[in-house]
Amino acid sequence: MISLNLLPPAGKAELAGKRRNRKITTSGALLVGLLLVGTAALFGASLYVGTQVSAQKRRIEETKTDLARFAEIESLILAVRDRVTTLSSQEKNRQLWSEVVGDLAAATPAGIQLAQLSFTTASAPQLQLSGEADNKETIASLRERLEASDRFENVAIRQIGQTEDEFGNPISTFSMEGSLTGVAAPRAPSQPQGVGE
């Protein structure tokens, strides 16, 4: 800080004091002017920066909104793609199941009447069937023909029984099961997060 003695000494000292005072006043006015210009520049710069920051914040929010929309669209695309894959797989399996039934009919010898037929696909595709036959040899023939086909394997007779029809003729009853080859278990559709919630 500058300390000034403003008391006028006599003569030369008074004139030197006035000059000094003018210099100080001029310097002070320049400093005040510079401070005002600097303050105005800082105020303008802060307004400009504030405006730019606000604009960037708006752009960031718009981008976040767009990204959220894109994420929704992407999950919908994935859901549609998964459903198309599932439908395609189901259509393929439907065709395969009709082929399985056709192969079963082709392997069934005369003298067999199927009473129950079921396919399971819990872990691996399985065939379970039961019915009646003229005799035990026909049942054995059915098992051998199924085993010899390309569609069935590990065919096993689980039960053979004897009964009579309504006329008193002997009838052999049976149940058997086996694995199916070339038939995949249907795939359960997955559901992306956020879809269907």
Secondary structure, DSSP 8 states (H G I E B T S, - for coil): ------S--STHHHHHHHHHHHHHHHHHHHHHHHHHHHHHHHHHHHHHHHHHHHHHHHHHHHHHHHHHHHHHHHHHHHHHHHHHHHHHHHHHHHHHHHHHHHHHHHH--TTEEEEEEEEE-SSS-EEEEEEEESSHHHHHHHHHHHHHSSSEEEEEEEEEEEEE-TTS-EEEEEEEEEEESS----------TTS--
